[in-house]
Amino acid sequence: MRLSRGALSLALLVGSVNAGCVNFRPPPTPLAAAAAGNAPTPVWTTRAGKRVTGLMGVRDSTLYVGGMDRKVYAVDLASGKVRWSARVSGIITGGVLLQGDTIYVATSRPDGKVQALHRKDGKKIWRVSTGAIAAPLAMVGGVLVAETQKGEVVALEPTSGKIRWHRRVGVARTPADAAGDGAILVSTTDSLFRVAVSDGQVMQRAASPGSVVAPWLAWNGALLAGTTDSQVVAIRPTDLRRLWTVSVDAPVLGSLAAIGDTLFVATKVGSVYRIDPGPEPKAERIASLDWPVTAPVTVLKGQIILGGADGTIRALRPDGTEVWRLRVWRPVELGPIPLADGLLAIGGNGDLHRYRR
């Protein structure tokens, strides 16, 4: 069947509208004053690409982030103005790692590389092929540690990008950590490894306490994390010994946070737990929220900050009662950044929001 010119034009118009609607996300609905509570005061809002990924860095009143549009951005925290942006060769994995005057960034598709940029202007210092990267970068024991989608740990010289060594251990989703005595902790889907910083030799291996998909929290000489099989675990990094385990009601997809000697964790279904580590650690549920928690727990001036799939960020007291809430583009996948006079919230559409308290 042949369409008339008018019918064809209408079909193309409808198709283009529908195609646009597929990727359209409506802006956040403003909250009523009663629902917002004593929320922080907005200062500015800006965009950094289509979506911010992974780790971020703050130095000298500047925020450094990696976007899904393959760009690294430097954003002035006073004004929200983008100072510079630098395009990299692929999709950014795990955000950016800021160390001194250097920004490190890793990519996956179409070709995996690790790259170093000048913090001042984003100019390239070096770039090296490593294979597609699977987890955020880490700096441990003076080496830059990258973990690839093929299950290799790659150690690079931070100043030149020269590869010191690489070791195949299995696919990891979390950044490497220090494990004491010149060792790196690598957490794969089924195992924990202590790998020598000097040459990459495996010093010790232990069964994983569960699949860990968010960075470990270093706390009082231990490393703590939640697992996808609804556990919160603590291990001793120097020998991989499990110190304690407590159960919660759903998978834990974000990192834990601590206020003094008390730990806080949120589960996928929106439950918030308080854990008092002692001779017999126990998890006490202090809040049951009506939306999935999609961001790691953040602590700001003694309050627990949580971001959800609906674009709402809420602040809770340590007893679980709500203090305030605000709304950004959904979903909230990254925890807000605490600042001296407030916080920076990151929405799911590349939107950055500076607030003052």
C-alpha positions in Angstrom: 0.0 0.0 0.0 1.3 3.4 -1.0 0.7 6.4 1.3 -0.2 9.8 0.0 2.2 12.6 0.6 0.1 14.0 3.4 -0.4 10.6 5.0 3.4 10.0 4.8 4.2 13.3 6.3 1.8 12.6 9.2 3.3 9.1 9.7 6.8 10.6 9.9 5.7 13.3 12.3 4.0 10.8 14.6 7.1 8.5 14.4 9.4 11.3 15.3 7.2 12.4 18.2 7.1 8.8 19.5 10.8 8.4 19.1 11.4 11.5 21.1 9.0 10.4 23.8 10.9 7.2 24.3 13.9 9.1 25.8 11.8 11.9 27.4 11.8 12.1 31.2 9.5 14.8 32.7 11.2 17.3 35.0 10.8 16.7 38.8 7.5 17.8 40.3 8.1 20.5 42.9 7.4 19.4 46.5 4.8 21.2 48.6 6.2 23.1 51.5 4.7 20.7 54.1 6.4 17.8 52.4 9.8 19.5 52.0 10.1 20.3 55.7 13.2 22.2 56.7 14.9 21.6 53.3 18.2 23.2 52.3 18.0 26.5 50.3 18.7 26.1 46.5 21.7 28.1 45.3 22.0 27.0 41.6 21.2 24.2 39.2 23.3 23.2 36.1 23.8 20.3 33.8 26.9 18.1 33.2 26.2 15.9 30.3 23.3 13.5 30.1 24.1 11.6 33.3 26.9 11.6 35.9 28.7 8.3 36.6 30.5 6.9 39.6 33.1 8.6 41.6 33.5 12.4 41.8 36.1 14.7 43.2 36.1 18.2 44.8 39.2 20.4 45.1 39.6 24.2 45.4 35.8 24.9 45.0 35.6 22.8 41.9 33.6 19.6 41.3 35.0 17.0 38.8 32.6 14.5 37.3 32.4 12.1 34.4 29.3 12.0 32.2 27.7 9.4 30.1 28.4 11.6 27.1 32.1 10.6 27.3 33.1 13.9 28.8 34.8 14.9 32.0 33.5 18.2 33.5 35.0 20.7 35.9 32.1 22.7 37.6 32.6 25.8 39.7 30.9 25.2 43.0 30.3 28.9 43.7 28.4 29.6 40.4 27.6 26.3 38.8 29.4 27.3 35.7 31.3 24.6 33.7 34.9 25.7 33.8 36.0 23.1 31.2 35.0 19.8 29.7 37.2 17.2 28.1 36.1 14.4 25.8 37.6 10.9 26.2 37.6 8.0 23.8 34.8 5.8 25.2 32.0 5.4 27.8 33.3 6.4 31.2 33.3 3.6 33.8 33.1 4.5 37.5 33.4 8.2 37.3 36.7 10.0 37.9 39.5 9.6 40.5 41.0 12.9 41.6 44.6 12.7 43.0 46.5 15.9 43.6 46.5 17.9 40.3 45.6 14.8 38.2 42.3 13.4 37.2 42.2 9.7 36.2 39.4 8.3 34.1 38.7 4.9 32.6 36.5 3.7 29.7 34.8 0.6 28.5 33.3 0.6 25.0 34.4 0.9 22.3 37.9 0.4 23.6 39.0 0.2 27.2 41.6 2.8 28.2 42.8 4.6 31.3 43.7 8.2 30.9 45.2 11.0 33.0 44.1 14.6 32.7 45.4 17.9 34.1 43.0 19.1 36.8 43.6 22.7 35.7 42.3 22.5 32.1 41.5 18.9 31.3 44.4 18.5 28.9 45.7 14.9 28.4 48.8 13.8 30.2 48.8 10.2 29.1 46.5 7.4 27.8 47.0 3.7 27.8 45.0 0.7 26.5 44.1 -1.8 29.2 40.9 -3.5 27.9 37.4 -2.5 28.9 37.3 -1.4 32.6 34.6 -2.8 34.9 35.0 -0.9 38.2 36.0 2.5 39.5 39.7 3.2 39.6 41.7 3.2 42.8 45.0 4.5 44.1 46.6 1.9 46.5 50.2 1.9 47.7 51.3 4.4 45.1 49.9 2.5 42.1 46.8 3.2 40.0 44.6 0.1 40.1 42.2 -0.8 37.2 40.0 -3.8 37.0 38.9 -5.0 33.6 35.8 -6.8 32.3 38.0 -9.8 31.5 38.8 -10.2 35.2 42.3 -8.7 35.2 43.8 -6.4 37.8 46.1 -3.9 36.1 48.6 -1.8 38.1 49.8 1.4 36.4 52.4 4.0 37.2 50.4 7.2 38.1 52.8 9.6 36.4 53.3 7.8 33.1 50.6 5.2 32.7 53.2 2.5 32.3 51.8 -0.9 33.2 53.7 -2.4 36.1 51.9 -5.8 36.1 48.5 -7.4 35.5 46.9 -10.4 37.2 43.8 -12.4 36.3 41.6 -13.0 39.3 38.0 -12.6 38.2 35.5 -9.8 37.4 35.2 -7.1 40.1 32.6 -4.4 40.4 34.0 -2.4 43.3 37.2 -0.4 43.4 40.3 -2.0 45.0 41.2 -1.2 48.6 44.2 -1.3 50.8 44.6 -4.6 52.6 47.6 -3.9 54.8 51.2 -5.1 54.5 51.7 -3.9 50.9 48.6 -5.6 49.6 45.6 -4.7 47.5 42.1 -6.1 48.3 40.2 -7.2 45.2 36.6 -8.3 45.6 35.2 -10.5 42.8 31.8 -12.0 42.5 32.8 -15.1 44.4 36.2 -14.5 46.1 38.3 -12.0 48.0 42.0 -11.6 47.1 45.0 -10.0 48.7 47.3 -9.1 45.9 50.8 -7.8 46.3 51.2 -4.1 45.3 54.8 -4.8 44.2 54.3 -7.5 41.6 50.7 -8.6 41.6 51.2 -12.0 43.2 48.2 -13.4 45.0 49.1 -13.5 48.7 45.8 -14.9 49.9 42.4 -15.9 48.7 39.1 -16.5 50.6 35.5 -17.2 49.6 33.5 -14.0 49.2 30.9 -13.4 52.0 28.5 -12.6 49.2 28.4 -10.5 46.0 29.5 -7.0 46.8 28.5 -4.3 44.2 29.3 -1.1 46.1 32.6 0.2 47.6 33.7 -1.1 50.9 33.6 1.2 54.0 36.9 1.3 55.9 35.9 1.6 59.6 37.8 0.9 62.8 40.4 -1.3 61.1 37.8 -3.4 59.3 36.1 -3.2 55.8 32.4 -3.4 55.7 29.9 -3.9 52.9 26.4 -5.1 52.1 25.8 -8.0 49.7 23.2 -8.9 47.1 22.0 -11.8 49.3 20.8 -9.5 52.1 23.8 -9.5 54.4 26.0 -6.9 56.0 29.5 -8.2 56.6 32.7 -7.0 58.2 36.1 -8.5 57.3 39.7 -7.9 58.5 41.6 -6.8 55.4 45.0 -8.1 56.6 43.9 -11.7 56.6 40.4 -11.7 55.0 38.9 -13.1 58.1 35.2 -12.5 58.5 34.5 -10.6 61.8 30.8 -10.6 61.8 27.6 -10.8 59.7 24.1 -9.6 60.2 21.0 -10.1 58.0 18.7 -7.5 56.6 15.4 -7.7 54.6 16.7 -7.2 51.0 19.8 -6.9 48.9 22.2 -4.0 49.7 23.2 -2.2 46.5 24.9 0.8 48.1 27.7 1.5 50.5 27.3 1.8 54.3 27.9 5.0 56.3 28.9 5.6 59.9 28.0 8.2 62.5 30.4 7.8 65.4 30.3 4.1 66.5 27.0 3.4 64.7 26.6 2.1 61.2 23.7 2.7 58.8 22.7 0.8 55.7 19.7 0.9 53.3 18.3 -2.0 51.4 16.9 -2.2 47.9 13.3 -2.1 49.1 13.7 1.1 51.1 14.4 -0.2 54.6 17.0 1.7 56.7 18.9 -0.2 59.4 21.0 0.9 62.3 23.8 -1.5 63.3 25.6 -1.2 66.6 28.8 -3.3 66.2 29.7 -4.9 69.4 30.3 -8.4 70.7 27.1 -9.4 69.0 26.2 -6.9 66.2 22.5 -6.5 65.5 20.6 -4.7 62.8 17.6 -2.7 63.9 15.2 -1.3 61.2 14.6 2.4 61.9 12.6 3.3 58.8 10.6 1.7 56.1 10.3 4.0 53.0 7.8 3.6 50.3 10.3 3.8 47.4 13.5 1.9 46.4 16.7 3.3 47.7 19.1 3.6 44.7 22.0 5.7 46.1 24.5 4.9 48.8 23.9 6.2 52.3 25.5 9.6 52.9 26.0 11.3 56.3 25.7 15.1 56.5 26.1 16.9 59.8 24.7 13.9 61.8 21.8 13.2 59.4 21.3 10.2 57.1 20.8 11.3 53.5 19.1 8.8 51.1 18.3 9.1 47.4 15.6 7.1 45.7 14.4 5.9 42.3 11.7 8.5 42.3 14.1 11.4 42.4 13.5 12.2 46.1 16.4 12.9 48.5 15.4 12.6 52.2 17.3 13.4 55.4 16.6 11.2 58.4 17.7 11.6 62.0 19.6 8.6 63.4 16.4 7.4 64.9 14.8 7.2 61.5 12.5 10.2 61.7 12.4 12.5 58.6 13.8 16.0 58.7 13.5 17.2 55.1 13.2 16.1 51.5 13.9 17.6 48.1 13.4 16.5 44.6 15.7 16.3 41.6 15.6 14.4 38.2 15.0 10.7 38.8 16.6 8.3 39.6 19.1 9.4 42.3 21.9 6.9 41.8 24.8 8.9 43.4 24.9 10.1 47.0 24.9 13.9 47.6 28.3 15.5 48.2 28.6 17.1 51.7 30.0 20.7 51.5 31.1 23.0 54.3 27.9 25.1 54.0 25.5 22.6 52.5 25.4 19.9 49.9 25.5 19.1 46.2 22.8 16.8 44.9 23.2 14.8 41.7 20.1 13.8 39.7 19.6 11.2 37.1 19.6 13.5 34.1 23.1 15.1 34.4 21.6 17.7 36.7 23.6 19.2 39.6 22.0 21.1 42.4 23.8 23.2 45.0 22.1 23.8 48.3 23.0 25.8 51.3 22.1 25.1 55.0 
